[in-house]
Amino acid sequence: MAAQDNFRVNFRVAMESRSLSQRDVAERAETSVSYVNRVLQGHTTPGLDQADKLARAVSFPLIALLDSPKSFSESVLTAVA
């Protein structure tokens, strides 16, 4: 799986783990709800700066969102337990 796919999948898991809506993330990242939706749907790939803003909006380091989805999900589940 490519890094952009890892980001998209992990970004969704991060949002869900923090109970954040697309609107919440958009406000925190100072972007639009439609942009967040396009990222989640895989219709756009954020550049490095925007990916970092989105990662900060869900309170995870960018590097974590680029990890394999399995590793990321396991680390999120461990942190929640």
Beta strands, then each sheet from edge to edge (+ up, - down):
end
